[in-house]
Each structure stands twice: as C-alpha cells, then as structure tokens.
Amino acid sequence: MNDRRRMIGVVSSNKMQKTVSVDITRTYRHPVYKKVVQKTHRVKAHDELGCNEGDLVKIVESRPMSRTKRWAVEEIVERAEQ
C-alpha cells in the first residue's frame, strides 16, 4: 500500500467526460451544543470505471489532473439501484 489518502463517498453527478462529482459526508459531534452534525464536502474525481449517480465509490488522492481534479476513483464499492 502507499500513503495516499482514500475516502468513500457517493457520486452526485456524472455529466462530465471521465469526471464525477463525489459527495464525502463526515459525521461529528458539535463541540459546544453536543448535537451530531453531518458535513458534506464535494470533490471532483477522475473516472475510468464508468460510475453512475448514486454509486458508492472509493476515491484516492492523485496528482493534479486539471484545475479542480485531485482525486481518482479507485473502485466502485456498491452500485446504485436503477
């Protein structure tokens, strides 16, 4: 294995060529109010596998491929129901 960061997220858009938008959700407890909060971060990832919207994917940090693309889809963990 290498030291590149890996994250799991849901594909929110696949309307670009060989690029998907992935929503990464993290859950944490608010430090003051102690309420469980979900925060979503959206990144663009290079896609050679043909992901569809709603797929659960594992993305890995990669070299910069464009101005906004810094991640690549490593594997499709779970396909969305169509």
C-alpha positions in Angstrom: 0.0 0.0 0.0 1.0 3.6 -0.4 0.4 6.7 1.8 -2.2 8.3 -0.4 -5.4 9.3 1.3 -8.5 7.3 0.5 -12.1 8.3 1.1 -15.6 6.8 0.5 -18.4 8.9 -1.0 -21.5 8.9 -3.2 -21.4 10.0 -6.8 -23.6 13.1 -7.2 -23.0 13.9 -10.8 -21.5 12.1 -13.8 -22.4 14.6 -16.6 -18.8 15.4 -17.4 -16.4 13.3 -19.6 -14.3 10.9 -17.4 -15.1 13.1 -14.3 -17.5 12.5 -11.5 -18.5 14.7 -8.5 -18.3 12.8 -5.3 -20.0 13.9 -2.0 -18.0 13.0 1.1 -20.0 13.1 4.3 -18.4 13.2 7.7 -20.3 13.0 11.0 -19.1 14.7 14.1 -20.4 15.9 17.5 -20.6 19.7 17.8 -18.1 20.9 20.5 -20.5 23.3 22.2 -24.0 22.0 21.6 -23.2 18.3 21.6 -25.5 17.7 18.6 -24.5 15.2 15.9 -23.8 17.2 12.7 -23.2 16.0 9.2 -20.9 18.0 6.9 -20.7 17.3 3.2 -17.7 18.1 1.0 -17.9 17.8 -2.8 -14.8 16.9 -4.8 -14.2 16.0 -8.5 -12.6 12.7 -9.3 -11.2 11.1 -12.4 -13.4 8.2 -13.5 -12.2 5.4 -15.8 -14.7 2.8 -14.4 -18.0 4.3 -15.6 -19.7 5.4 -12.4 -23.3 6.4 -12.3 -25.2 8.7 -9.9 -25.8 7.2 -6.5 -22.9 4.8 -6.7 -20.8 4.4 -3.5 -17.1 4.8 -4.6 -13.7 4.7 -3.0 -11.5 7.6 -4.2 -7.8 8.0 -3.8 -5.6 11.1 -3.8 -3.7 11.6 -7.1 -1.6 14.1 -9.0 -3.4 17.2 -10.2 -5.2 16.3 -13.5 -6.8 19.7 -14.0 -7.5 22.9 -12.1 -10.1 21.2 -9.8 -9.4 17.5 -10.2 -7.1 16.0 -7.5 -8.8 12.6 -6.9 -9.3 9.4 -8.9 -11.9 6.7 -8.5 -10.2 3.5 -7.2 -13.2 1.2 -7.1 -16.9 1.1 -7.0 -17.9 -0.2 -3.6 -21.7 -0.5 -4.3 -23.8 0.2 -7.4 -26.9 2.3 -7.1 -30.3 0.7 -7.8 -31.7 1.7 -11.1 
